[in-house]
Amino acid sequence: MTAEQVVDTAEQHAATHGGIPEPAEVVPGVWTLPTEFPSKGQPLLYTLSYVLADAAGGVHLIDPGVDTDANWQRLERQLSMIGRSVADIRTIVVTHLHFDHLGMGARVRAASGAEVVLHRLEQAAIDGEFGGADAERFDRWGVPHARRDELARVTEERFSKARITADRLVEGGAQIALGDIRLDVIWTPGHTYGSICLRDAERKLLFTGDHVLPLLNPGLGLGGPTPSNPISDYLDALDRVADLDDHQVCPGHGYRFFGLRARCEKLAAHHARRTAEVAGVLDRLDHPSVWEVASQLYWSLGWENLSHYLLDSALAQVEMHIDRLGRTAETERAA
């Protein structure tokens, strides 16, 4: 396929006009479950969770969404519509550790006894194995003191709302059996270090979490410090899925679409342009801080309007681009 093709225009309309779409059947036995994202300071209004029913009456969830009473009621309503209940849930598979994907997992498990499945590296991040001190990071970035409390809350919220110990840890290349359903695990680091995509090869579905989204360029390095550059990891991981161009893409936000290769190419091109823009700022300024470099770049919402999660993500990614250019020493001298 040479272009992205929208599967559900109602989903697209909700994503582009501000709203939460109704649940929809993806293929027989698979449904979307749009769950509200009640968080300020970012453009996302919902997470696309997915409900899979196996032939024996079991239910399996992919990314159950934020833990709120409203989302719990959405889940109960959707299960009732397909003749199932929370008690039928057997498995919760999570694409990555963020609370808008993992958040309701603990409540669902407590109510159903379902098994929670997570990549090994995501559990390590949740457990603090890749942790780093905020103060050191803010010093390194040159963050003004007036903005530090705001950014410190991001770290706390990112992990405190996603505390869980998975029942089963997986690696890339594994296959998860959900009754008669088989999902192949594809390790796609970048957004977080242990992000995964899930492939239903039989029905040609690819559940991408936040690895590939139809409208947004996913934030990178948002699961704590990693031993490698998240941008480089991400570009490699895009290549890992791009050949599945005949699969329906089922993302964590936005809307379902076909045309995976075209979307991967656009995402890769975005990062190539960004790296060039960062190089231009470094050439123009004398030993700027990461904060100063970021302030000189174009941001769709405007630099002055970035706050909280978006500001933290922006600064992290600018630092990654600087690292890829091999010019970290210039900003370290500024800090």
ABEGO torsion letter per residue (X at the ends): XABBBBABAAAAAAAAAGEBBBBBBABBGBBBBBBBBBBBGBABABBBBBBBBBAAGBBBBBGAEBBBAAAAAAAAAAAAAAGBBAAABABBBBABABAAAAAAAAAAAAAAGBBBBBBAAAAAAAAGAABBBAAAAAAAAGBBAAAAAAAAAAAAAAAAAABBBBABBBBBGBBBBBEABBBBBBBBBGABAABBBBBBAAAGBBBAEAABBAABBBBBGAAEBBABBAAAAAAAAAAAAAAAAABBBBBABEBBBBGAAAAAAAAAAAAAAAAAAAAAAAAABBGBBAAAAAAABBBAAEAAABBEAAAAAAAAAAAAAAAAAGAAAAAAAAX
